[in-house]
Amino acid sequence: MRAFVMTRYGDASAMEMRDVPEPTAGRGEVLIRVRAAGLNPIDYKVRQGAMRLVHRLDLPQVAGSELSGVVEAVGAGVTRFAVGDRVFARVDKKKLGAFAPYAVVHETLVGTMPQSLDFADAAGLPLAGLTALQALRDELAVTEGDRVFISGGAGGVGTLAIQLAVRMGAQVATTASPRGQELVRSLGATTVIDYRQQRFRDVLSDYDGALDLTGGRDLSDSFAILKRGARTVSVAGLPQPANARADFDAGPLVAAALWAAGARIRHRAGRSGVGYRFLFMHPSGADLDLLAGPVDQGELRTVTDRVFPFERIADAFAHLEQGHAKGKVVVRM
Ligand SMILES: NC(=O)c1ccc[n+]([C@@H]2O[C@H](COP(=O)([O-])OP(=O)(O)OC[C@H]3O[C@@H](n4cnc5c(N)ncnc54)[C@H](OP(=O)(O)O)[C@@H]3O)[C@@H](O)[C@H]2O)c1
């Protein structure tokens, strides 16, 4: 089969279309005929080698982190899915494989696709949706009446995070350029700051939690807008020592390197009297089923920026890497 393969670490030329063998489903796995696949910044960050310290891939490898499709075959012991089911998944981080006509995923990572979505919209939901859900529910424990700040609300994660935070009862403030302002307001953000004109730390104060999607200066600025004892969870900043073992199965050397690299940001958080954690989202079929419910009830909207044919996936990446997508970029097989 023709797949989009990461051949080495490097620039865009490090990924290319190649013929690879079709995978087969092992025990507990489902073979999915991929109908669409979502693109994510993590795909090009991994290609650039940004995750190399903590997450080394066995190359060459079929790339791609999330997909939607139809179950083609099931391996021994599979109980949750049958041939013909419409499914979606954030695939195993080490195996990847979504940018191909067929992919194999363990059944525990697979969810039943929302009935109301087509394959393209469903393919963009898993990675961003799980990230938003796990950050708001597990790391920030957002509850009714909270005031939550989300930086970068117009992107793949932000468009879902705004809606999920509102569903949890929060009031949401976010940053967006004029191109994204109408969108983030339509999703439920009540305070929208044009980050090109104003620093949000000059406008906001006394927030109960912050979800950082942009990193850099925004991450340290988020500490200044929180109540004492509140927390910023970042998915765009630096992983912390605690992530080494929990998320990357890495040893004490990696933990020490992350400890040193993150010392300054932890110090800044400490000085503001707030907490800082880095979240590396985890694939989960059970959490995907939690996301599918509100989608089918019309309470969670997917936002798809552009759909490219699979043959033009390199163009899709060039578009995503410009960093201005409103919602998700997807390829259709
Ligand atoms: N740790 C994890 O598990 C995890 C999981 C998912 C994502 N992430 C990370 O989270 C980040 C966001 O992911 P994503 O998929 O949402 O990215 P994305 O879709 O590529 O985000 C693009 C959007 O961000 C906006 N933007 C860019 N710079 C901004 C700024 N300084 N302030 C406000 N908005 C800004 C852009 O709007 P304009 O062009 O209009 O400004 C654009 O709409 C990435 O760094 C990604 O790697 C991490």
The ligand as an ORCA input file, in Angstrom:
! r2SCAN-3c Opt
* xyz 0 1
  N       1.315     17.823     24.749
  C       0.336     17.302     24.016
  O      -0.101     16.181     24.274
  C      -0.247     18.089     22.880
  C      -1.419     17.665     22.269
  C      -1.988     18.464     21.257
  C      -1.369     19.639     20.886
  N      -0.206     20.002     21.489
  C       0.451     21.279     21.143
  O      -0.490     22.325     21.370
  C      -0.240     23.373     20.450
  C      -1.536     23.750     19.738
  O      -1.943     22.678     18.908
  P      -3.054     22.895     17.810
  O      -3.292     21.611     17.146
  O      -4.212     23.628     18.395
  O      -2.269     23.902     16.802
  P      -2.775     24.652     15.511
  O      -4.133     24.147     15.131
  O      -1.697     24.574     14.511
  O      -2.918     26.176     16.010
  C      -3.011     27.148     15.045
  C      -3.801     28.333     15.612
  O      -3.076     28.981     16.643
  C      -3.277     30.398     16.534
  N      -2.120     31.058     17.129
  C      -0.842     30.982     16.716
  N      -0.038     31.696     17.543
  C      -0.848     32.236     18.468
  C      -0.633     33.074     19.600
  N       0.603     33.503     19.939
  N      -1.692     33.415     20.360
  C      -2.939     32.995     20.039
  N      -3.211     32.208     18.993
  C      -2.173     31.819     18.226
  C      -3.415     30.647     15.054
  O      -4.239     31.765     14.826
  P      -3.728     33.047     13.961
  O      -2.894     32.544     12.839
  O      -4.996     33.673     13.509
  O      -2.987     33.875     14.892
  C      -4.073     29.359     14.537
  O      -5.488     29.514     14.421
  C       0.875     22.893     19.528
  O       2.108     23.382     20.021
  C       0.830     21.377     19.696
  O       2.055     20.749     19.428
  C       0.364     19.242     22.456
*
